[in-house]
Amino acid sequence: MSNLIRIVTVDDYPMFREGLRLMLEKENSIVIAGEAENGRELVKITDELNPDVIVTDIEMPVMNGIDATKEIKQRFPELPVVALTMYGEDYLIVDMMEAGASGYLLKSNRKEKLIEAIRAVYEGKKYFCESTSMRLAKLLAKSKMKQKQNNVSFSEKETEIMRLICEQLSSKQIAERTNLTHRTVEKYRENIMQKTNSLNLAGIVVYAIKEGIYKV
């Protein structure tokens, strides 16, 4: 990636912020533009620094990550926010997504996953860690999140394959079920990921459930 991704990190533990800074400074494509220890500070420095991506904890004093994300998304609708937290409770996942976050990542994940998440949301994609993706998809389907209208259309075969992906079938299993070659299924999957603006299969599942293509 040629452009530097300027990020702001938010966590109420200074030691964690320092560790995050040391880790991300090793990435040539990412630079930390600023840090905050709570949501109120985040809102303030976001106005000042105009970052490309925000990486924020959820549970913090003064103002939590959910409320801060809501306020930031009202001011900067296109600014992507990634939740980086140790908490995977259902209500926090839903509340953070409803606030407008583009990604949700548990702190137990490897550092490569965080870097992957930052790059994904910077490119306009959604990112969910594997440990929360399927559950998140079901939670999103049951939540009252407002959906933006879109003009994406799918062929009958694409819709069928999307539903089979949601049932967690592998490409080989889908090929057997649909009488298609494995290579053809892979091509369909690539097209679906592009149409749904998904980085991985979890993104397809989230999209399909939210749009009513797959019922849980």
C-alpha positions in Angstrom: 0.0 0.0 0.0 1.6 3.3 -1.1 -0.3 5.7 1.1 0.4 5.9 4.9 -2.6 5.1 7.0 -2.8 7.6 9.8 -4.5 6.1 12.8 -5.6 7.2 16.3 -5.5 4.6 19.1 -7.8 4.8 22.1 -7.4 2.8 25.4 -7.5 3.7 29.0 -4.4 1.6 29.8 -1.2 3.5 29.0 0.9 0.3 28.9 -1.5 -1.2 26.3 -1.3 2.0 24.1 2.5 1.9 24.3 2.6 -1.8 23.3 0.3 -1.0 20.4 2.4 1.9 19.3 5.6 -0.2 19.3 3.9 -2.9 17.3 2.4 -0.7 14.7 5.5 1.5 14.3 7.1 -1.5 12.6 4.5 -1.3 9.8 5.7 0.9 7.0 2.2 1.6 5.8 0.8 2.6 9.2 1.6 5.6 11.4 0.0 6.6 14.7 -1.2 10.2 14.4 -2.4 10.4 18.0 -3.5 8.6 21.1 -6.3 9.0 23.6 -7.2 7.4 26.9 -11.0 7.8 26.7 -13.8 8.6 24.3 -14.0 12.3 25.1 -10.3 12.8 24.3 -10.9 10.7 21.1 -13.6 13.1 19.9 -11.4 16.1 20.6 -8.2 14.8 18.8 -10.2 13.5 15.9 -11.3 17.0 15.1 -7.7 18.1 15.4 -5.8 15.3 13.6 -8.3 14.1 10.9 -7.0 10.5 11.0 -7.8 7.8 8.4 -8.7 5.1 10.9 -9.6 4.9 14.6 -8.8 1.9 16.7 -10.7 2.1 20.0 -11.4 0.1 23.1 -15.0 0.0 24.3 -15.1 0.1 28.1 -13.4 3.3 29.1 -14.0 6.1 31.7 -15.4 9.5 31.0 -16.9 8.4 27.6 -16.9 4.8 26.3 -16.0 3.7 22.8 -19.6 3.2 21.7 -20.7 6.8 22.6 -17.6 8.2 21.1 -18.1 6.3 17.9 -21.6 7.6 17.6 -20.5 11.2 18.0 -17.6 10.8 15.6 -19.7 9.1 12.9 -22.2 12.0 13.1 -19.3 14.4 12.3 -17.3 12.2 10.0 -19.6 9.6 8.5 -16.8 8.1 6.2 -14.2 7.7 9.0 -13.8 4.0 9.7 -13.7 2.8 13.4 -12.4 -0.5 14.6 -13.3 -1.8 18.0 -10.4 -3.5 19.7 -11.5 -5.0 23.0 -11.2 -7.9 25.4 -15.0 -8.1 25.6 -17.1 -10.3 23.2 -20.5 -9.9 24.9 -23.4 -9.9 22.5 -24.8 -6.5 23.5 -21.4 -4.8 23.1 -21.0 -6.2 19.6 -24.4 -5.1 18.5 -24.1 -1.6 20.2 -20.7 -1.0 18.6 -22.0 -2.0 15.1 -25.1 0.1 15.5 -22.8 3.1 16.5 -21.2 2.8 13.1 -18.0 0.8 13.6 -16.6 -0.9 10.6 -14.8 -3.7 12.5 -14.8 -5.6 15.7 -11.6 -7.4 16.9 -10.8 -9.1 20.2 -7.5 -8.3 21.9 -6.8 -12.0 22.0 -6.1 -12.1 18.3 -2.6 -12.0 16.8 -1.1 -8.6 15.8 -1.4 -9.6 12.1 -5.2 -9.6 12.5 -5.2 -6.0 13.7 -3.1 -4.9 10.8 -5.4 -6.7 8.5 -8.4 -5.0 10.0 -6.9 -1.6 9.7 -6.1 -2.0 6.1 -9.5 -3.6 5.4 -11.5 -0.7 6.9 -9.2 1.8 5.3 -10.2 0.3 1.9 -13.9 0.6 2.8 -14.5 -3.0 3.8 -15.9 -4.5 7.0 -13.8 -6.6 9.3 -14.9 -9.1 11.9 -12.5 -11.5 13.7 -13.2 -15.2 13.3 -14.2 -15.7 16.9 -17.1 -13.3 16.6 -18.0 -13.3 12.9 -20.8 -15.9 12.8 -22.3 -14.8 16.1 -22.1 -11.2 14.9 -23.9 -12.0 11.8 -26.8 -13.6 13.7 -26.9 -10.7 16.1 -26.9 -8.1 13.3 -29.8 -9.9 11.7 -31.8 -9.6 14.9 -30.8 -6.0 15.7 -32.6 -2.9 14.5 -29.7 -1.5 12.4 -30.7 0.8 9.6 -29.6 -0.4 6.2 -28.5 1.8 3.4 -30.3 1.2 0.1 -28.1 -0.3 -2.6 -28.5 -1.4 -6.1 -26.5 -4.7 -5.9 -28.2 -7.6 -7.7 -27.3 -11.2 -7.7 -28.0 -14.0 -10.2 -30.0 -17.0 -9.0 -26.8 -19.1 -8.9 -25.0 -16.4 -6.9 -27.8 -16.3 -4.4 -27.8 -20.1 -4.1 -24.0 -20.1 -3.4 -24.3 -17.3 -0.9 -26.8 -19.3 1.1 -24.6 -22.4 1.0 -21.7 -20.2 2.2 -23.9 -19.1 5.1 -24.4 -22.8 5.9 -20.6 -23.0 6.3 -20.1 -25.4 3.3 -16.7 -25.4 1.7 -16.1 -24.7 -1.9 -15.7 -28.4 -2.6 -19.0 -29.2 -0.8 -20.8 -26.4 -2.7 -19.4 -27.7 -6.0 -20.8 -31.2 -5.2 -24.2 -29.7 -4.2 -24.6 -27.5 -7.3 -22.9 -29.8 -9.9 -20.4 -27.1 -10.6 -16.6 -27.4 -10.8 -14.5 -26.3 -7.8 -12.9 -23.6 -9.9 -16.3 -22.2 -11.0 -17.5 -22.1 -7.4 -14.3 -20.2 -6.5 -15.0 -17.7 -9.3 -18.6 -17.2 -8.1 -17.3 -16.7 -4.5 -14.8 -14.0 -5.7 -17.6 -12.2 -7.6 -19.9 -12.3 -4.5 -17.1 -10.9 -2.3 -16.6 -8.1 -4.7 -20.3 -7.3 -5.0 -20.8 -7.3 -1.2 -17.6 -5.5 -0.6 -16.5 -8.3 1.7 -12.9 -9.1 2.8 -13.7 -12.7 3.7 -16.5 -15.2 4.0 -17.6 -13.7 7.3 -18.4 -10.5 5.4 -20.6 -12.4 3.0 -22.5 -14.1 5.8 -23.1 -10.7 7.5 -24.3 -9.2 4.2 -26.6 -12.1 3.3 -28.3 -12.1 6.7 -28.7 -8.3 6.9 -30.2 -8.2 3.4 -32.6 -11.1 4.1 -30.9 -13.4 1.6 -30.2 -16.0 4.3 -32.5 -16.5 7.3 -31.0 -17.6 10.6 
